[in-house]
């Protein structure tokens, strides 16, 4: 499906064991929901998306979320909705809840 193969490991969950661990396995159907999990090296889940079988995933959105998380781990800056690398980020502060719109209105 990808020229040269995919640049990351993939796995198969034939028996649904991983699906059960993440509570996305449908034992009545014997299938696992389409799930995407962003997990840091410490095992903490930072993002999760579950879709039923008829709904396809969006690889571009998954990549955007991974890039946003990687940016945060390097810079500590938060990414607003629809953020892409190189765009303005948000400096985390306890003074900002409810006030972020003022920064973005200036753009």
DSSP file (Angstrom, degrees, kcal/mol; ACC not computed):
  #  RESIDUE AA STRUCTURE BP1 BP2  ACC     N-H-->O    O-->H-N    N-H-->O    O-->H-N    TCO  KAPPA ALPHA  PHI   PSI    X-CA   Y-CA   Z-CA
    1    1 A X              0   0    0      0, 0.0     2,-0.4     0, 0.0     0, 0.0   0.000 360.0 360.0 360.0 -26.2    0.0    0.0    0.0
    2    2 A X    >   -     0   0    0      4,-0.0     3,-2.7     0, 0.0     2,-0.1  -0.987 360.0-109.7-125.5 128.8    3.0    2.3    0.6
    3    3 A X  T 3  S+     0   0    0     -2,-0.4     0, 0.0     1,-0.3     0, 0.0  -0.337 106.9   8.3 -55.2 126.9    6.0    2.5   -1.7
    4    4 A X  T 3  S-     0   0    0     -2,-0.1    -1,-0.3     2,-0.0     2,-0.0   0.471 123.9 -87.1  80.2   1.6    8.9    1.0    0.2
    5    5 A X    <   -     0   0    0     -3,-2.7     2,-0.2     2,-0.0    -2,-0.0  -0.062  62.2 -52.4  84.8 169.2    6.7   -0.2    3.0
    6    6 A X        -     0   0    0      2,-0.1     4,-0.1     1,-0.1    -2,-0.0  -0.585  43.7-132.4 -83.6 145.7    5.6    1.7    6.1
    7    7 A X  S    S+     0   0    0     -2,-0.2     2,-0.3     2,-0.1    -1,-0.1   0.098  83.6  53.7 -88.2  25.9    8.3    3.3    8.2
    8    8 A X  S    S-     0   0    0      0, 0.0    -2,-0.1     0, 0.0     2,-0.1  -0.984  90.7 -92.1-151.8 157.8    6.9    1.9   11.5
    9    9 A X        -     0   0    0     -2,-0.3     2,-0.3     1,-0.0    -2,-0.1  -0.426  36.5-167.7 -73.6 147.1    6.0   -1.4   13.0
   10   10 A X        -     0   0    0     -2,-0.1     2,-0.3    -4,-0.1    -1,-0.0  -0.914   2.5-161.0-127.0 158.1    2.4   -2.7   12.8
   11   11 A X        -     0   0    0     -2,-0.3     2,-0.4     2,-0.0     0, 0.0  -0.907  12.9-132.1-136.4 165.8    0.8   -5.6   14.6
   12   12 A X        -     0   0    0     -2,-0.3     2,-0.3     3,-0.0     3,-0.2  -0.933   4.1-155.6-118.3 143.4   -2.2   -7.8   14.3
   13   13 A X    >   +     0   0    0     -2,-0.4     3,-1.5     1,-0.2     6,-0.1  -0.522  26.2 163.5-116.2  61.7   -4.5   -8.6   17.2
   14   14 A X  T 3  S+     0   0    0     -2,-0.3    -1,-0.2     1,-0.3     0, 0.0   0.822  77.0  37.2 -51.8 -40.5   -5.9  -12.0   16.0
   15   15 A X  T 3  S-     0   0    0     -3,-0.2    -1,-0.3     0, 0.0    -2,-0.1   0.440 108.4-117.3 -96.3  -0.3   -7.3  -13.1   19.3
   16   16 A X  S <> S+     0   0    0     -3,-1.5     4,-2.2     3,-0.1     5,-0.2   0.630  71.9 134.0  77.6  12.7   -8.5   -9.6   20.5
   17   17 A X  H  > S+     0   0    0      2,-0.2     4,-1.8     1,-0.2     5,-0.1   0.917  74.5  42.7 -64.2 -43.4   -6.1   -9.6   23.5
   18   18 A X  H  > S+     0   0    0      2,-0.2     4,-1.7     1,-0.2    -1,-0.2   0.911 112.3  54.7 -69.6 -40.7   -4.9   -6.0   22.9
   19   19 A X  H  4>S+     0   0    0      1,-0.2     5,-3.2     2,-0.2     6,-0.8   0.873 107.8  50.1 -58.3 -38.1   -8.5   -4.9   22.1
   20   20 A X  H ><5S+     0   0    0     -4,-2.2     3,-1.1     3,-0.2    -1,-0.2   0.893 105.8  56.2 -67.0 -39.4   -9.6   -6.3   25.4
   21   21 A X  H 3<5S+     0   0    0     -4,-1.8    -2,-0.2     1,-0.3    -1,-0.2   0.860 115.2  38.1 -61.1 -34.8   -6.7   -4.4   27.2
   22   22 A X  T 3<5S-     0   0    0     -4,-1.7    -1,-0.3    -5,-0.1    -2,-0.2   0.298 113.0-119.5 -99.6   8.4   -8.0   -1.1   25.8
   23   23 A X  T < 5S+     0   0    0     -3,-1.1    -3,-0.2    -5,-0.2    -4,-0.1   0.867  83.8 112.5  57.7  41.7  -11.6   -2.1   26.2
   24   24 A X      < +     0   0    0     -5,-3.2     9,-3.0    -6,-0.1     2,-0.5   0.226  41.1 112.0-122.6  10.4  -12.4   -1.8   22.4
   25   25 A X  E     -A   32   0A   0     -6,-0.8     2,-0.9     7,-0.2     7,-0.3  -0.752  55.0-152.0 -91.0 128.9  -13.0   -5.5   21.7
   26   26 A X  E  >> -A   31   0A   0      5,-3.6     4,-2.0    -2,-0.5     5,-1.5  -0.842  11.1-173.7 -98.6  97.9  -16.6   -6.4   20.8
   27   27 A X  T  45S+     0   0    0     -2,-0.9    -1,-0.2     1,-0.2     5,-0.1   0.800  80.2  60.6 -66.5 -28.6  -16.8  -10.0   22.0
   28   28 A X  T  45S+     0   0    0      1,-0.2    -1,-0.2    -3,-0.1    -2,-0.0   0.881 118.3  29.2 -65.0 -37.3  -20.3  -10.5   20.4
   29   29 A X  T  45S-     0   0    0     -3,-0.5    -2,-0.2     2,-0.2    -1,-0.2   0.623 103.0-128.3 -95.5 -16.6  -18.9   -9.8   16.9
   30   30 A X  T  <5S+     0   0    0     -4,-2.0     2,-0.3     1,-0.3    -3,-0.2   0.803  71.8 110.7  71.2  28.6  -15.4  -11.0   17.6
   31   31 A X  E   < -A   26   0A   0     -5,-1.5    -5,-3.6   -15,-0.0     2,-0.4  -0.872  63.7-126.5-131.6 164.5  -13.9   -7.8   16.3
   32   32 A X  E     -A   25   0A   0     -2,-0.3    -7,-0.2    -7,-0.3     3,-0.0  -0.906  29.7-114.3-110.4 139.0  -12.1   -4.8   17.6
   33   33 A X        -     0   0    0     -9,-3.0     2,-0.8    -2,-0.4    19,-0.2  -0.315  43.2 -93.9 -62.8 154.3  -13.3   -1.2   17.1
   34   34 A X  E     +B   51   0B   0     17,-2.0    17,-2.8    21,-0.1     2,-0.4  -0.631  60.2 177.1 -72.2 111.7  -11.0    0.9   15.0
   35   35 A X  E     -B   50   0B   0     -2,-0.8     2,-0.4    15,-0.2    15,-0.2  -0.945  24.1-168.9-125.2 141.5   -8.9    2.6   17.6
   36   36 A X  E     -B   49   0B   0     13,-2.3    13,-2.3    -2,-0.4     2,-0.4  -0.998  12.2-174.2-125.4 129.1   -5.9    4.9   17.5
   37   37 A X  E     -B   48   0B   0     -2,-0.4     2,-0.7    11,-0.2    11,-0.2  -0.984  18.3-151.6-126.8 132.2   -4.0    5.6   20.7
   38   38 A X  E     +B   47   0B   0      9,-2.8     8,-3.5    -2,-0.4     9,-1.2  -0.915  26.9 179.0-101.3 112.9   -1.2    8.1   21.2
   39   39 A X  E     -B   45   0B   0     -2,-0.7     6,-0.2     6,-0.2    -2,-0.0  -0.956  19.2-138.9-122.0 128.5    0.9    6.7   24.0
   40   40 A X    >   -     0   0    0      4,-2.6     3,-2.6    -2,-0.5     4,-0.0  -0.279  37.6 -93.9 -79.7 171.4    4.1    8.3   25.4
   41   41 A X  T 3  S+     0   0    0      1,-0.3    -1,-0.1     2,-0.1    -2,-0.0   0.712 126.1  58.3 -59.5 -19.5    7.2    6.3   26.3
   42   42 A X  T 3  S-     0   0    0      2,-0.1    -1,-0.3     0, 0.0     3,-0.1   0.424 120.9-107.1 -88.9   1.5    6.0    6.1   29.9
   43   43 A X  S <  S+     0   0    0     -3,-2.6     2,-0.4     1,-0.3    -2,-0.1   0.539  71.7 143.6  87.4   6.8    2.8    4.3   28.8
   44   44 A X        -     0   0    0      1,-0.0    -4,-2.6     2,-0.0     2,-0.5  -0.680  49.3-130.7 -83.5 129.7    0.5    7.4   29.4
   45   45 A X  E     +B   39   0B   0     -2,-0.4    -6,-0.2    -6,-0.2     3,-0.1  -0.697  31.2 170.3 -82.2 123.2   -2.3    7.7   26.8
   46   46 A X  E     +     0   0B   0     -8,-3.5     2,-0.3    -2,-0.5    -7,-0.2   0.588  66.6  18.9-106.7 -17.5   -2.4   11.3   25.4
   47   47 A X  E     +B   38   0B   0     -9,-1.2    -9,-2.8     2,-0.0     2,-0.3  -0.991  60.1 178.3-154.2 146.7   -4.9   10.8   22.6
   48   48 A X  E     -B   37   0B   0     -2,-0.3     2,-0.4   -11,-0.2   -11,-0.2  -0.979   3.5-179.2-152.5 136.2   -7.5    8.2   21.7
   49   49 A X  E     -B   36   0B   0    -13,-2.3   -13,-2.3    -2,-0.3     2,-0.4  -0.991   6.4-168.9-137.8 129.4  -10.0    7.9   18.9
   50   50 A X  E     -B   35   0B   0     -2,-0.4     2,-0.4   -15,-0.2   -15,-0.2  -0.971   7.1-179.8-119.7 133.0  -12.5    5.1   18.4
   51   51 A X  E     -B   34   0B   0    -17,-2.8   -17,-2.0    -2,-0.4     6,-0.1  -0.973  27.4-117.8-129.6 143.8  -14.5    4.5   15.3
   52   52 A X    >   -     0   0    0     -2,-0.4     3,-2.0   -19,-0.2   -19,-0.0  -0.339  44.1 -92.5 -73.9 165.5  -17.0    1.9   14.4
   53   53 A X  T 3  S+     0   0    0      1,-0.3    -1,-0.1    -2,-0.1   -21,-0.0   0.806 121.1  54.2 -51.9 -41.1  -16.3   -0.5   11.6
   54   54 A X  T 3  S+     0   0    0      2,-0.1     2,-0.6     1,-0.0    -1,-0.3   0.646  93.8  82.5 -73.4  -9.6  -18.0    1.5    8.8
   55   55 A X  S <  S-     0   0    0     -3,-2.0     2,-0.1   -21,-0.0   -21,-0.1  -0.829  71.6-144.6-102.1 123.8  -16.0    4.7    9.5
   56   56 A X        -     0   0    0     -2,-0.6     2,-0.1     1,-0.1    -4,-0.1  -0.456  17.1-116.4 -82.1 155.5  -12.6    5.1    8.0
   57   57 A X        -     0   0    0     -2,-0.1     2,-0.6    -6,-0.1     3,-0.1  -0.425  15.9-127.9 -85.7 164.4   -9.7    6.8    9.8
   58   58 A X    >>  -     0   0    0      1,-0.1     4,-2.1    -2,-0.1     3,-0.6  -0.901  15.1-167.6-115.3 100.3   -7.9    9.9    8.6
   59   59 A X  H 3> S+     0   0    0     -2,-0.6     4,-2.5     1,-0.2     5,-0.2   0.842  87.7  58.2 -57.6 -34.1   -4.2    9.4    8.5
   60   60 A X  H 3> S+     0   0    0      1,-0.2     4,-2.2     2,-0.2    -1,-0.2   0.898 107.5  46.6 -63.0 -39.7   -3.5   13.1    8.0
   61   61 A X  H <> S+     0   0    0     -3,-0.6     4,-2.4     2,-0.2    -2,-0.2   0.894 111.1  51.3 -70.3 -39.5   -5.4   13.9   11.3
   62   62 A X  H  X S+     0   0    0     -4,-2.1     4,-2.2     2,-0.2    -2,-0.2   0.927 111.8  47.7 -61.8 -43.7   -3.5   11.1   13.2
   63   63 A X  H  X S+     0   0    0     -4,-2.5     4,-2.6     2,-0.2    -2,-0.2   0.904 109.9  52.7 -63.2 -42.3   -0.2   12.5   11.9
   64   64 A X  H  X S+     0   0    0     -4,-2.2     4,-2.3     1,-0.2    -1,-0.2   0.909 109.8  48.8 -60.4 -42.8   -1.2   16.1   12.9
   65   65 A X  H  X S+     0   0    0     -4,-2.4     4,-2.3     2,-0.2    -1,-0.2   0.908 111.2  49.5 -64.9 -42.0   -2.0   14.9   16.4
   66   66 A X  H  X S+     0   0    0     -4,-2.2     4,-2.7     2,-0.2    -2,-0.2   0.917 111.5  49.2 -62.1 -43.2    1.3   13.0   16.7
   67   67 A X  H  X S+     0   0    0     -4,-2.6     4,-2.6     2,-0.2    -2,-0.2   0.889 110.3  51.2 -63.8 -39.3    3.1   16.2   15.5
   68   68 A X  H  X S+     0   0    0     -4,-2.3     4,-2.2     2,-0.2    -1,-0.2   0.914 112.1  46.3 -64.2 -42.6    1.3   18.3   18.0
   69   69 A X  H  X S+     0   0    0     -4,-2.3     4,-2.4     2,-0.2    -2,-0.2   0.918 112.7  49.5 -66.8 -42.3    2.2   15.9   20.8
   70   70 A X  H  X S+     0   0    0     -4,-2.7     4,-1.5     1,-0.2    -2,-0.2   0.907 110.0  51.7 -62.5 -40.9    5.8   15.8   19.7
   71   71 A X  H  X S+     0   0    0     -4,-2.6     4,-3.0     1,-0.2     5,-0.5   0.921 110.1  49.7 -60.4 -43.3    5.9   19.6   19.5
   72   72 A X  H  X S+     0   0    0     -4,-2.2     4,-2.4     1,-0.2    -2,-0.2   0.909 107.6  52.9 -62.7 -43.0    4.6   19.8   23.1
   73   73 A X  H  < S+     0   0    0     -4,-2.4    -1,-0.2     1,-0.2    -2,-0.2   0.816 117.6  38.5 -65.4 -28.2    7.1   17.3   24.4
   74   74 A X  H  < S+     0   0    0     -4,-1.5    -2,-0.2    -3,-0.2    -1,-0.2   0.897 134.3  18.2 -85.1 -44.8   10.0   19.4   23.0
   75   75 A X  H  < S-     0   0    0     -4,-3.0    -3,-0.2    -5,-0.2    -2,-0.2   0.691  86.2-129.9-105.0 -22.8    8.7   22.9   23.6
   76   76 A X     <  +     0   0    0     -4,-2.4    16,-0.6    -5,-0.5     2,-0.3   0.519  64.3 135.7  78.4   5.1    6.0   22.6   26.3
   77   77 A X  E     -C   91   0C   0     -6,-0.4    -1,-0.3    14,-0.1    14,-0.2  -0.679  52.0-130.1 -90.8 141.0    3.7   24.7   24.0
   78   78 A X  E     -C   90   0C   0     12,-3.2    12,-2.9    -2,-0.3     2,-0.5  -0.558  14.6-134.8 -86.8 151.2    0.1   23.7   23.5
   79   79 A X        -     0   0    0     10,-0.2    10,-0.1    -2,-0.2     3,-0.1  -0.918  14.3-138.8-109.3 131.1   -1.4   23.4   20.0
   80   80 A X    >   -     0   0    0     -2,-0.5     3,-1.7     8,-0.4    10,-0.0  -0.207  47.2 -63.1 -74.5 174.7   -4.9   24.9   19.2
   81   81 A X  T 3  S+     0   0    0      1,-0.3    -1,-0.2    -2,-0.0     0, 0.0  -0.278 124.1  13.6 -59.9 145.6   -7.4   23.0   17.1
   82   82 A X  T 3  S+     0   0    0      1,-0.2    -1,-0.3    -3,-0.1    -2,-0.1   0.616  90.7 162.8  62.4  16.2   -6.4   22.4   13.5
   83   83 A X    <   -     0   0    0     -3,-1.7     2,-0.3     4,-0.0    -1,-0.2  -0.340  16.9-172.0 -64.0 143.9   -2.8   23.3   14.4
   84   84 A X    >   -     0   0    0      4,-0.1     3,-2.3   -17,-0.1   -20,-0.0  -0.958  39.9 -75.3-132.2 154.0    0.0   22.3   12.0
   85   85 A X  T 3  S+     0   0    0     -2,-0.3     3,-0.1     1,-0.3   -17,-0.1  -0.164 118.9  27.0 -50.2 135.6    3.8   22.5   12.5
   86   86 A X  T 3  S+     0   0    0      1,-0.4    -1,-0.3    -3,-0.0     2,-0.1   0.191  96.7 113.0  96.0 -15.3    5.1   26.0   12.1
   87   87 A X  S <  S-     0   0    0     -3,-2.3    -1,-0.4     1,-0.1    -4,-0.0  -0.420  80.1 -74.9 -87.0 166.8    1.8   27.7   13.2
   88   88 A X        -     0   0    0     -2,-0.1    -8,-0.4    -3,-0.1     2,-0.2  -0.273  50.6-164.7 -61.1 140.5    1.3   29.7   16.3
   89   89 A X        -     0   0    0    -10,-0.1     2,-0.4    -3,-0.1   -10,-0.2  -0.572  18.7-108.4-116.4-177.2    1.1   27.7   19.6
   90   90 A X  E     -C   78   0C   0    -12,-2.9   -12,-3.2    -2,-0.2     2,-0.6  -0.957  17.8-135.4-119.8 131.4   -0.1   28.6   23.1
   91   91 A X  E     -C   77   0C   0     -2,-0.4   -14,-0.1   -14,-0.2     2,-0.1  -0.764  34.5-117.2 -83.6 124.1    2.2   29.0   26.1
   92   92 A X        +     0   0    0     -2,-0.6     2,-0.3   -16,-0.6    -1,-0.0  -0.383  48.4 155.4 -66.2 134.1    0.5   27.1   29.0
   93   93 A X    >   -     0   0    0     -2,-0.1     3,-1.4     1,-0.0     4,-0.4  -0.969  50.6-131.6-158.5 142.7   -0.5   29.4   31.9
   94   94 A X  T 3  S+     0   0    0     -2,-0.3     3,-0.2     1,-0.3    -1,-0.0   0.650 108.5  62.9 -70.6 -12.5   -3.1   29.2   34.7
   95   95 A X  T 3  S+     0   0    0      1,-0.2    -1,-0.3     3,-0.0    -3,-0.0   0.533  90.6  70.4 -84.7  -7.0   -4.0   32.8   33.7
   96   96 A X    X>  +     0   0    0     -3,-1.4     3,-3.2     2,-0.1     4,-0.9   0.746  58.1 113.6 -91.1 -24.2   -5.2   31.8   30.2
   97   97 A X  T 34 S+     0   0    0     -4,-0.4    -3,-0.0     1,-0.3     0, 0.0  -0.244  96.5   6.7 -53.3 129.9   -8.4   29.8   30.6
   98   98 A X  T 34 S+     0   0    0      1,-0.1    -1,-0.3     0, 0.0    -2,-0.1   0.382 122.9  74.1  80.7  -3.8  -11.2   31.8   29.1
   99   99 A X  T X>  +     0   0    0     -3,-3.2     3,-1.6     2,-0.1     4,-0.7   0.458  59.8  96.4-118.3  -5.3   -8.7   34.4   27.8
  100  100 A X  H >X S+     0   0    0     -4,-0.9     4,-1.8     1,-0.3     3,-0.9   0.846  74.5  68.7 -56.9 -36.1   -7.1   32.5   24.8
  101  101 A X  H 3> S+     0   0    0      1,-0.3     4,-2.0     2,-0.2    -1,-0.3   0.801  91.3  61.8 -55.9 -29.7   -9.5   34.2   22.3
  102  102 A X  H <> S+     0   0    0     -3,-1.6     4,-0.8     1,-0.2    -1,-0.3   0.906 105.4  45.8 -65.2 -40.7   -7.8   37.6   23.0
  103  103 A X  H X< S+     0   0    0     -3,-0.9     3,-0.6    -4,-0.7     4,-0.2   0.914 116.1  44.9 -65.8 -42.6   -4.4   36.2   21.7
  104  104 A X  H >< S+     0   0    0     -4,-1.8     3,-1.1     1,-0.2    -2,-0.2   0.744 102.5  65.1 -77.3 -23.3   -6.0   34.6   18.6
  105  105 A X  H 3< S+     0   0    0     -4,-2.0    -1,-0.2     1,-0.2    -2,-0.2   0.792  94.0  62.9 -66.9 -27.3   -8.2   37.7   17.9
  106  106 A X  T <<        0   0    0     -4,-0.8    -1,-0.2    -3,-0.6    -2,-0.2   0.610 360.0 360.0 -73.7 -12.4   -5.0   39.6   17.2
  107  107 A X    <         0   0    0     -3,-1.1    -1,-0.2    -4,-0.2    -2,-0.1   0.484 360.0 360.0 -76.4 360.0   -4.0   37.4   14.3
